[in-house]
């Protein structure tokens, strides 16, 4: 009779382990969907300035 009790415990442990792994998988999917749910171009604006410090080689200068 002790044998049946240990089998039941093992089954309960395995069920709990499977349940936990399913919860983790669901959490990973949720996190992944939240990361990809962003709108492209919704980040901070990047300021751009014309490059005035760029100098042409002497033979290509207009003056």
mmCIF file of the N, C-alpha and C atoms, coordinates in Angstrom:
data_MODEL
# 
_entry.id   MODEL 
# 
loop_
_atom_site.group_PDB 
_atom_site.id 
_atom_site.type_symbol 
_atom_site.label_atom_id 
_atom_site.label_alt_id 
_atom_site.label_comp_id 
_atom_site.label_asym_id 
_atom_site.label_entity_id 
_atom_site.label_seq_id 
_atom_site.pdbx_PDB_ins_code 
_atom_site.Cartn_x 
_atom_site.Cartn_y 
_atom_site.Cartn_z 
_atom_site.occupancy 
_atom_site.B_iso_or_equiv 
_atom_site.pdbx_formal_charge 
_atom_site.auth_seq_id 
_atom_site.auth_comp_id 
_atom_site.auth_asym_id 
_atom_site.auth_atom_id 
_atom_site.pdbx_PDB_model_num 
ATOM 1   N N  . UNK A 1 1  ? 0.812  -1.189 0.000   1.00 0.00 ? 1  UNK A N  1 
ATOM 2   C CA . UNK A 1 1  ? 0.000  0.000  0.000   1.00 0.00 ? 1  UNK A CA 1 
ATOM 3   C C  . UNK A 1 1  ? 0.863  1.264  0.000   1.00 0.00 ? 1  UNK A C  1 
ATOM 4   N N  . UNK A 1 2  ? 2.004  1.197  0.561   1.00 0.00 ? 2  UNK A N  1 
ATOM 5   C CA . UNK A 1 2  ? 2.900  2.343  0.565   1.00 0.00 ? 2  UNK A CA 1 
ATOM 6   C C  . UNK A 1 2  ? 3.296  2.714  -0.859  1.00 0.00 ? 2  UNK A C  1 
ATOM 7   N N  . UNK A 1 3  ? 3.328  1.729  -1.717  1.00 0.00 ? 3  UNK A N  1 
ATOM 8   C CA . UNK A 1 3  ? 3.719  1.967  -3.099  1.00 0.00 ? 3  UNK A CA 1 
ATOM 9   C C  . UNK A 1 3  ? 2.708  2.884  -3.811  1.00 0.00 ? 3  UNK A C  1 
ATOM 10  N N  . UNK A 1 4  ? 1.467  2.683  -3.601  1.00 0.00 ? 4  UNK A N  1 
ATOM 11  C CA . UNK A 1 4  ? 0.432  3.491  -4.234  1.00 0.00 ? 4  UNK A CA 1 
ATOM 12  C C  . UNK A 1 4  ? 0.509  4.942  -3.753  1.00 0.00 ? 4  UNK A C  1 
ATOM 13  N N  . UNK A 1 5  ? 0.850  5.126  -2.498  1.00 0.00 ? 5  UNK A N  1 
ATOM 14  C CA . UNK A 1 5  ? 0.953  6.473  -1.951  1.00 0.00 ? 5  UNK A CA 1 
ATOM 15  C C  . UNK A 1 5  ? 2.090  7.250  -2.628  1.00 0.00 ? 5  UNK A C  1 
ATOM 16  N N  . UNK A 1 6  ? 3.235  6.597  -2.819  1.00 0.00 ? 6  UNK A N  1 
ATOM 17  C CA . UNK A 1 6  ? 4.362  7.286  -3.456  1.00 0.00 ? 6  UNK A CA 1 
ATOM 18  C C  . UNK A 1 6  ? 4.051  7.591  -4.912  1.00 0.00 ? 6  UNK A C  1 
ATOM 19  N N  . UNK A 1 7  ? 3.339  6.707  -5.592  1.00 0.00 ? 7  UNK A N  1 
ATOM 20  C CA . UNK A 1 7  ? 2.968  6.961  -6.976  1.00 0.00 ? 7  UNK A CA 1 
ATOM 21  C C  . UNK A 1 7  ? 2.065  8.189  -7.063  1.00 0.00 ? 7  UNK A C  1 
ATOM 22  N N  . UNK A 1 8  ? 1.145  8.302  -6.145  1.00 0.00 ? 8  UNK A N  1 
ATOM 23  C CA . UNK A 1 8  ? 0.255  9.456  -6.117  1.00 0.00 ? 8  UNK A CA 1 
ATOM 24  C C  . UNK A 1 8  ? 1.051  10.736 -5.883  1.00 0.00 ? 8  UNK A C  1 
ATOM 25  N N  . UNK A 1 9  ? 2.015  10.698 -4.963  1.00 0.00 ? 9  UNK A N  1 
ATOM 26  C CA . UNK A 1 9  ? 2.855  11.874 -4.693  1.00 0.00 ? 9  UNK A CA 1 
ATOM 27  C C  . UNK A 1 9  ? 3.651  12.264 -5.937  1.00 0.00 ? 9  UNK A C  1 
ATOM 28  N N  . UNK A 1 10 ? 4.205  11.262 -6.591  1.00 0.00 ? 10 UNK A N  1 
ATOM 29  C CA . UNK A 1 10 ? 4.982  11.541 -7.806  1.00 0.00 ? 10 UNK A CA 1 
ATOM 30  C C  . UNK A 1 10 ? 4.106  12.198 -8.873  1.00 0.00 ? 10 UNK A C  1 
ATOM 31  N N  . UNK A 1 11 ? 2.892  11.678 -9.016  1.00 0.00 ? 11 UNK A N  1 
ATOM 32  C CA . UNK A 1 11 ? 1.986  12.238 -10.005 1.00 0.00 ? 11 UNK A CA 1 
ATOM 33  C C  . UNK A 1 11 ? 1.627  13.687 -9.660  1.00 0.00 ? 11 UNK A C  1 
ATOM 34  N N  . UNK A 1 12 ? 1.408  13.948 -8.372  1.00 0.00 ? 12 UNK A N  1 
ATOM 35  C CA . UNK A 1 12 ? 1.101  15.304 -7.935  1.00 0.00 ? 12 UNK A CA 1 
ATOM 36  C C  . UNK A 1 12 ? 2.284  16.243 -8.185  1.00 0.00 ? 12 UNK A C  1 
ATOM 37  N N  . UNK A 1 13 ? 3.500  15.768 -7.912  1.00 0.00 ? 13 UNK A N  1 
ATOM 38  C CA . UNK A 1 13 ? 4.698  16.578 -8.153  1.00 0.00 ? 13 UNK A CA 1 
ATOM 39  C C  . UNK A 1 13 ? 4.846  16.892 -9.643  1.00 0.00 ? 13 UNK A C  1 
ATOM 40  N N  . UNK A 1 14 ? 4.664  15.854 -10.463 1.00 0.00 ? 14 UNK A N  1 
ATOM 41  C CA . UNK A 1 14 ? 4.790  16.034 -11.898 1.00 0.00 ? 14 UNK A CA 1 
ATOM 42  C C  . UNK A 1 14 ? 3.735  17.011 -12.418 1.00 0.00 ? 14 UNK A C  1 
ATOM 43  N N  . UNK A 1 15 ? 2.524  16.910 -11.920 1.00 0.00 ? 15 UNK A N  1 
ATOM 44  C CA . UNK A 1 15 ? 1.458  17.819 -12.322 1.00 0.00 ? 15 UNK A CA 1 
ATOM 45  C C  . UNK A 1 15 ? 1.819  19.261 -11.940 1.00 0.00 ? 15 UNK A C  1 
ATOM 46  N N  . UNK A 1 16 ? 2.336  19.452 -10.744 1.00 0.00 ? 16 UNK A N  1 
ATOM 47  C CA . UNK A 1 16 ? 2.726  20.788 -10.295 1.00 0.00 ? 16 UNK A CA 1 
ATOM 48  C C  . UNK A 1 16 ? 3.872  21.326 -11.154 1.00 0.00 ? 16 UNK A C  1 
ATOM 49  N N  . UNK A 1 17 ? 4.815  20.467 -11.512 1.00 0.00 ? 17 UNK A N  1 
ATOM 50  C CA . UNK A 1 17 ? 5.949  20.870 -12.349 1.00 0.00 ? 17 UNK A CA 1 
ATOM 51  C C  . UNK A 1 17 ? 5.462  21.284 -13.736 1.00 0.00 ? 17 UNK A C  1 
ATOM 52  N N  . UNK A 1 18 ? 4.553  20.506 -14.311 1.00 0.00 ? 18 UNK A N  1 
ATOM 53  C CA . UNK A 1 18 ? 4.010  20.840 -15.634 1.00 0.00 ? 18 UNK A CA 1 
ATOM 54  C C  . UNK A 1 18 ? 3.234  22.152 -15.593 1.00 0.00 ? 18 UNK A C  1 
ATOM 55  N N  . UNK A 1 19 ? 2.459  22.342 -14.546 1.00 0.00 ? 19 UNK A N  1 
ATOM 56  C CA . UNK A 1 19 ? 1.679  23.566 -14.395 1.00 0.00 ? 19 UNK A CA 1 
ATOM 57  C C  . UNK A 1 19 ? 2.591  24.785 -14.312 1.00 0.00 ? 19 UNK A C  1 
ATOM 58  N N  . UNK A 1 20 ? 3.661  24.649 -13.554 1.00 0.00 ? 20 UNK A N  1 
ATOM 59  C CA . UNK A 1 20 ? 4.609  25.749 -13.393 1.00 0.00 ? 20 UNK A CA 1 
ATOM 60  C C  . UNK A 1 20 ? 5.290  26.078 -14.728 1.00 0.00 ? 20 UNK A C  1 
ATOM 61  N N  . UNK A 1 21 ? 5.665  25.048 -15.475 1.00 0.00 ? 21 UNK A N  1 
ATOM 62  C CA . UNK A 1 21 ? 6.312  25.298 -16.760 1.00 0.00 ? 21 UNK A CA 1 
ATOM 63  C C  . UNK A 1 21 ? 5.351  25.957 -17.746 1.00 0.00 ? 21 UNK A C  1 
ATOM 64  N N  . UNK A 1 22 ? 4.066  25.584 -17.693 1.00 0.00 ? 22 UNK A N  1 
ATOM 65  C CA . UNK A 1 22 ? 3.080  26.225 -18.563 1.00 0.00 ? 22 UNK A CA 1 
ATOM 66  C C  . UNK A 1 22 ? 2.893  27.689 -18.201 1.00 0.00 ? 22 UNK A C  1 
ATOM 67  N N  . UNK A 1 23 ? 2.898  27.996 -16.907 1.00 0.00 ? 23 UNK A N  1 
ATOM 68  C CA . UNK A 1 23 ? 2.778  29.383 -16.470 1.00 0.00 ? 23 UNK A CA 1 
ATOM 69  C C  . UNK A 1 23 ? 3.973  30.197 -16.944 1.00 0.00 ? 23 UNK A C  1 
ATOM 70  N N  . UNK A 1 24 ? 5.177  29.610 -16.849 1.00 0.00 ? 24 UNK A N  1 
ATOM 71  C CA . UNK A 1 24 ? 6.380  30.308 -17.305 1.00 0.00 ? 24 UNK A CA 1 
ATOM 72  C C  . UNK A 1 24 ? 6.321  30.568 -18.805 1.00 0.00 ? 24 UNK A C  1 
ATOM 73  N N  . UNK A 1 25 ? 5.866  29.578 -19.565 1.00 0.00 ? 25 UNK A N  1 
ATOM 74  C CA . UNK A 1 25 ? 5.766  29.740 -21.013 1.00 0.00 ? 25 UNK A CA 1 
ATOM 75  C C  . UNK A 1 25 ? 4.774  30.849 -21.358 1.00 0.00 ? 25 UNK A C  1 
ATOM 76  N N  . UNK A 1 26 ? 3.655  30.891 -20.656 1.00 0.00 ? 26 UNK A N  1 
ATOM 77  C CA . UNK A 1 26 ? 2.663  31.934 -20.902 1.00 0.00 ? 26 UNK A CA 1 
ATOM 78  C C  . UNK A 1 26 ? 3.231  33.308 -20.565 1.00 0.00 ? 26 UNK A C  1 
ATOM 79  N N  . UNK A 1 27 ? 3.996  33.370 -19.488 1.00 0.00 ? 27 UNK A N  1 
ATOM 80  C CA . UNK A 1 27 ? 4.612  34.636 -19.091 1.00 0.00 ? 27 UNK A CA 1 
ATOM 81  C C  . UNK A 1 27 ? 5.607  35.106 -20.145 1.00 0.00 ? 27 UNK A C  1 
ATOM 82  N N  . UNK A 1 28 ? 6.404  34.157 -20.688 1.00 0.00 ? 28 UNK A N  1 
ATOM 83  C CA . UNK A 1 28 ? 7.370  34.513 -21.728 1.00 0.00 ? 28 UNK A CA 1 
ATOM 84  C C  . UNK A 1 28 ? 6.662  35.045 -22.968 1.00 0.00 ? 28 UNK A C  1 
ATOM 85  N N  . UNK A 1 29 ? 5.572  34.395 -23.375 1.00 0.00 ? 29 UNK A N  1 
ATOM 86  C CA . UNK A 1 29 ? 4.820  34.863 -24.537 1.00 0.00 ? 29 UNK A CA 1 
ATOM 87  C C  . UNK A 1 29 ? 4.237  36.251 -24.307 1.00 0.00 ? 29 UNK A C  1 
ATOM 88  N N  . UNK A 1 30 ? 3.728  36.481 -23.109 1.00 0.00 ? 30 UNK A N  1 
ATOM 89  C CA . UNK A 1 30 ? 3.150  37.781 -22.799 1.00 0.00 ? 30 UNK A CA 1 
ATOM 90  C C  . UNK A 1 30 ? 4.221  38.864 -22.845 1.00 0.00 ? 30 UNK A C  1 
ATOM 91  N N  . UNK A 1 31 ? 5.376  38.574 -22.278 1.00 0.00 ? 31 UNK A N  1 
ATOM 92  C CA . UNK A 1 31 ? 6.463  39.548 -22.270 1.00 0.00 ? 31 UNK A CA 1 
ATOM 93  C C  . UNK A 1 31 ? 6.931  39.838 -23.694 1.00 0.00 ? 31 UNK A C  1 
ATOM 94  N N  . UNK A 1 32 ? 7.023  38.790 -24.507 1.00 0.00 ? 32 UNK A N  1 
ATOM 95  C CA . UNK A 1 32 ? 7.459  38.970 -25.884 1.00 0.00 ? 32 UNK A CA 1 
ATOM 96  C C  . UNK A 1 32 ? 6.468  39.820 -26.665 1.00 0.00 ? 32 UNK A C  1 
ATOM 97  N N  . UNK A 1 33 ? 5.178  39.599 -26.453 1.00 0.00 ? 33 UNK A N  1 
ATOM 98  C CA . UNK A 1 33 ? 4.169  40.378 -27.172 1.00 0.00 ? 33 UNK A CA 1 
ATOM 99  C C  . UNK A 1 33 ? 4.170  41.834 -26.708 1.00 0.00 ? 33 UNK A C  1 
ATOM 100 N N  . UNK A 1 34 ? 4.482  42.071 -25.460 1.00 0.00 ? 34 UNK A N  1 
ATOM 101 C CA . UNK A 1 34 ? 4.559  43.451 -24.965 1.00 0.00 ? 34 UNK A CA 1 
ATOM 102 C C  . UNK A 1 34 ? 5.740  44.178 -25.582 1.00 0.00 ? 34 UNK A C  1 
ATOM 103 N N  . UNK A 1 35 ? 6.868  43.473 -25.762 1.00 0.00 ? 35 UNK A N  1 
ATOM 104 C CA . UNK A 1 35 ? 8.052  44.102 -26.343 1.00 0.00 ? 35 UNK A CA 1 
ATOM 105 C C  . UNK A 1 35 ? 7.815  44.472 -27.797 1.00 0.00 ? 35 UNK A C  1 
ATOM 106 N N  . UNK A 1 36 ? 7.158  43.610 -28.552 1.00 0.00 ? 36 UNK A N  1 
ATOM 107 C CA . UNK A 1 36 ? 6.939  43.879 -29.969 1.00 0.00 ? 36 UNK A CA 1 
ATOM 108 C C  . UNK A 1 36 ? 5.712  44.735 -30.207 1.00 0.00 ? 36 UNK A C  1 
ATOM 109 N N  . UNK A 1 37 ? 4.994  45.090 -29.176 1.00 0.00 ? 37 UNK A N  1 
ATOM 110 C CA . UNK A 1 37 ? 3.793  45.904 -29.315 1.00 0.00 ? 37 UNK A CA 1 
ATOM 111 C C  . UNK A 1 37 ? 4.081  47.385 -29.482 1.00 0.00 ? 37 UNK A C  1 
ATOM 112 N N  . UNK A 1 38 ? 5.338  47.757 -29.557 1.00 0.00 ? 38 UNK A N  1 
ATOM 113 C CA . UNK A 1 38 ? 5.685  49.171 -29.696 1.00 0.00 ? 38 UNK A CA 1 
ATOM 114 C C  . UNK A 1 38 ? 5.394  49.675 -31.098 1.00 0.00 ? 38 UNK A C  1 
ATOM 115 N N  . UNK A 1 39 ? 5.126  50.965 -31.183 1.00 0.00 ? 39 UNK A N  1 
ATOM 116 C CA . UNK A 1 39 ? 4.856  51.605 -32.466 1.00 0.00 ? 39 UNK A CA 1 
ATOM 117 C C  . UNK A 1 39 ? 6.176  52.137 -33.014 1.00 0.00 ? 39 UNK A C  1 
ATOM 118 N N  . UNK A 1 40 ? 6.528  51.804 -34.262 1.00 0.00 ? 40 UNK A N  1 
ATOM 119 C CA . UNK A 1 40 ? 7.776  52.324 -34.835 1.00 0.00 ? 40 UNK A CA 1 
ATOM 120 C C  . UNK A 1 40 ? 7.740  53.847 -34.915 1.00 0.00 ? 40 UNK A C  1 
ATOM 121 N N  . UNK A 1 41 ? 8.836  54.477 -34.568 1.00 0.00 ? 41 UNK A N  1 
ATOM 122 C CA . UNK A 1 41 ? 8.926  55.926 -34.619 1.00 0.00 ? 41 UNK A CA 1 
ATOM 123 C C  . UNK A 1 41 ? 8.349  56.610 -33.401 1.00 0.00 ? 41 UNK A C  1 
ATOM 124 N N  . UNK A 1 42 ? 8.026  55.870 -32.371 1.00 0.00 ? 42 UNK A N  1 
ATOM 125 C CA . UNK A 1 42 ? 7.418  56.481 -31.198 1.00 0.00 ? 42 UNK A CA 1 
ATOM 126 C C  . UNK A 1 42 ? 8.463  56.874 -30.147 1.00 0.00 ? 42 UNK A C  1 
ATOM 127 N N  . UNK A 1 43 ? 9.722  56.727 -30.471 1.00 0.00 ? 43 UNK A N  1 
ATOM 128 C CA . UNK A 1 43 ? 10.783 57.061 -29.532 1.00 0.00 ? 43 UNK A CA 1 
ATOM 129 C C  . UNK A 1 43 ? 11.055 58.552 -29.505 1.00 0.00 ? 43 UNK A C  1 
ATOM 130 N N  . UNK A 1 44 ? 12.074 58.953 -28.754 1.00 0.00 ? 44 UNK A N  1 
ATOM 131 C CA . UNK A 1 44 ? 12.401 60.383 -28.674 1.00 0.00 ? 44 UNK A CA 1 
ATOM 132 C C  . UNK A 1 44 ? 12.909 60.905 -30.024 1.00 0.00 ? 44 UNK A C  1 
ATOM 133 N N  . UNK A 1 45 ? 12.655 62.196 -30.263 1.00 0.00 ? 45 UNK A N  1 
ATOM 134 C CA . UNK A 1 45 ? 13.117 62.788 -31.511 1.00 0.00 ? 45 UNK A CA 1 
ATOM 135 C C  . UNK A 1 45 ? 14.627 62.969 -31.463 1.00 0.00 ? 45 UNK A C  1 
ATOM 136 N N  . UNK A 1 46 ? 15.258 62.789 -32.613 1.00 0.00 ? 46 UNK A N  1 
ATOM 137 C CA . UNK A 1 46 ? 16.700 62.952 -32.720 1.00 0.00 ? 46 UNK A CA 1 
ATOM 138 C C  . UNK A 1 46 ? 16.948 64.237 -33.489 1.00 0.00 ? 46 UNK A C  1 
ATOM 139 N N  . UNK A 1 47 ? 17.687 65.129 -32.874 1.00 0.00 ? 47 UNK A N  1 
ATOM 140 C CA . UNK A 1 47 ? 17.995 66.399 -33.530 1.00 0.00 ? 47 UNK A CA 1 
ATOM 141 C C  . UNK A 1 47 ? 19.163 66.209 -34.484 1.00 0.00 ? 47 UNK A C  1 
ATOM 142 N N  . UNK A 1 48 ? 19.005 66.741 -35.679 1.00 0.00 ? 48 UNK A N  1 
ATOM 143 C CA . UNK A 1 48 ? 20.075 66.656 -36.661 1.00 0.00 ? 48 UNK A CA 1 
ATOM 144 C C  . UNK A 1 48 ? 20.471 68.061 -37.076 1.00 0.00 ? 48 UNK A C  1 
ATOM 145 N N  . UNK A 1 49 ? 21.742 68.252 -37.255 1.00 0.00 ? 49 UNK A N  1 
ATOM 146 C CA . UNK A 1 49 ? 22.261 69.543 -37.682 1.00 0.00 ? 49 UNK A CA 1 
ATOM 147 C C  . UNK A 1 49 ? 23.080 69.324 -38.942 1.00 0.00 ? 49 UNK A C  1 
ATOM 148 N N  . UNK A 1 50 ? 23.073 70.296 -39.845 1.00 0.00 ? 50 UNK A N  1 
ATOM 149 C CA . UNK A 1 50 ? 23.902 70.132 -41.043 1.00 0.00 ? 50 UNK A CA 1 
ATOM 150 C C  . UNK A 1 50 ? 25.389 70.121 -40.664 1.00 0.00 ? 50 UNK A C  1 
ATOM 151 N N  . UNK A 1 51 ? 26.129 69.369 -41.412 1.00 0.00 ? 51 UNK A N  1 
ATOM 152 C CA . UNK A 1 51 ? 27.564 69.277 -41.139 1.00 0.00 ? 51 UNK A CA 1 
ATOM 153 C C  . UNK A 1 51 ? 28.251 70.477 -41.771 1.00 0.00 ? 51 UNK A C  1 
ATOM 154 N N  . UNK A 1 52 ? 28.675 71.427 -40.950 1.00 0.00 ? 52 UNK A N  1 
ATOM 155 C CA . UNK A 1 52 ? 29.358 72.615 -41.442 1.00 0.00 ? 52 UNK A CA 1 
ATOM 156 C C  . UNK A 1 52 ? 30.862 72.499 -41.242 1.00 0.00 ? 52 UNK A C  1 
ATOM 157 N N  . UNK A 1 53 ? 31.275 71.602 -40.391 1.00 0.00 ? 53 UNK A N  1 
ATOM 158 C CA . UNK A 1 53 ? 32.695 71.464 -40.119 1.00 0.00 ? 53 UNK A CA 1 
ATOM 159 C C  . UNK A 1 53 ? 33.403 70.633 -41.182 1.00 0.00 ? 53 UNK A C  1 
ATOM 160 N N  . UNK A 1 54 ? 32.615 70.077 -42.106 1.00 0.00 ? 54 UNK A N  1 
ATOM 161 C CA . UNK A 1 54 ? 33.197 69.268 -43.159 1.00 0.00 ? 54 UNK A CA 1 
ATOM 162 C C  . UNK A 1 54 ? 33.909 70.182 -44.146 1.00 0.00 ? 54 UNK A C  1 
ATOM 163 N N  . UNK A 1 55 ? 35.140 69.863 -44.456 1.00 0.00 ? 55 UNK A N  1 
ATOM 164 C CA . UNK A 1 55 ? 35.900 70.692 -45.405 1.00 0.00 ? 55 UNK A CA 1 
ATOM 165 C C  . UNK A 1 55 ? 36.267 69.859 -46.623 1.00 0.00 ? 55 UNK A C  1 
ATOM 166 N N  . UNK A 1 56 ? 36.191 70.510 -47.766 1.00 0.00 ? 56 UNK A N  1 
ATOM 167 C CA . UNK A 1 56 ? 36.554 69.856 -49.018 1.00 0.00 ? 56 UNK A CA 1 
ATOM 168 C C  . UNK A 1 56 ? 38.062 69.892 -49.197 1.00 0.00 ? 56 UNK A C  1 
ATOM 169 N N  . UNK A 1 57 ? 38.608 68.989 -49.965 1.00 0.00 ? 57 UNK A N  1 
ATOM 170 C CA . UNK A 1 57 ? 40.039 69.057 -50.264 1.00 0.00 ? 57 UNK A CA 1 
ATOM 171 C C  . UNK A 1 57 ? 40.329 70.367 -51.027 1.00 0.00 ? 57 UNK A C  1 
ATOM 172 N N  . UNK A 1 58 ? 41.533 70.884 -50.933 1.00 0.00 ? 58 UNK A N  1 
ATOM 173 C CA . UNK A 1 58 ? 41.854 72.190 -51.539 1.00 0.00 ? 58 UNK A CA 1 
ATOM 174 C C  . UNK A 1 58 ? 41.467 72.310 -53.013 1.00 0.00 ? 58 UNK A C  1 
ATOM 175 N N  . UNK A 1 59 ? 41.615 71.273 -53.774 1.00 0.00 ? 59 UNK A N  1 
ATOM 176 C CA . UNK A 1 59 ? 41.323 71.372 -55.211 1.00 0.00 ? 59 UNK A CA 1 
ATOM 177 C C  . UNK A 1 59 ? 39.829 71.442 -55.509 1.00 0.00 ? 59 UNK A C  1 
ATOM 178 N N  . UNK A 1 60 ? 38.956 71.067 -54.540 1.00 0.00 ? 60 UNK A N  1 
ATOM 179 C CA . UNK A 1 60 ? 37.518 71.089 -54.751 1.00 0.00 ? 60 UNK A CA 1 
ATOM 180 C C  . UNK A 1 60 ? 36.821 72.279 -54.077 1.00 0.00 ? 60 UNK A C  1 
ATOM 181 N N  . UNK A 1 61 ? 37.569 73.155 -53.410 1.00 0.00 ? 61 UNK A N  1 
ATOM 182 C CA . UNK A 1 61 ? 36.973 74.304 -52.707 1.00 0.00 ? 61 UNK A CA 1 
ATOM 183 C C  . UNK A 1 61 ? 36.498 75.340 -53.721 1.00 0.00 ? 61 UNK A C  1 
ATOM 184 N N  . UNK A 1 62 ? 35.295 75.929 -53.469 1.00 0.00 ? 62 UNK A N  1 
ATOM 185 C CA . UNK A 1 62 ? 34.764 76.899 -54.423 1.00 0.00 ? 62 UNK A CA 1 
ATOM 186 C C  . UNK A 1 62 ? 35.487 78.245 -54.424 1.00 0.00 ? 62 UNK A C  1 
ATOM 187 N N  . UNK A 1 63 ? 36.229 78.604 -53.423 1.00 0.00 ? 63 UNK A N  1 
ATOM 188 C CA . UNK A 1 63 ? 36.882 79.934 -53.388 1.00 0.00 ? 63 UNK A CA 1 
ATOM 189 C C  . UNK A 1 63 ? 38.352 79.867 -53.497 1.00 0.00 ? 63 UNK A C  1 
# 
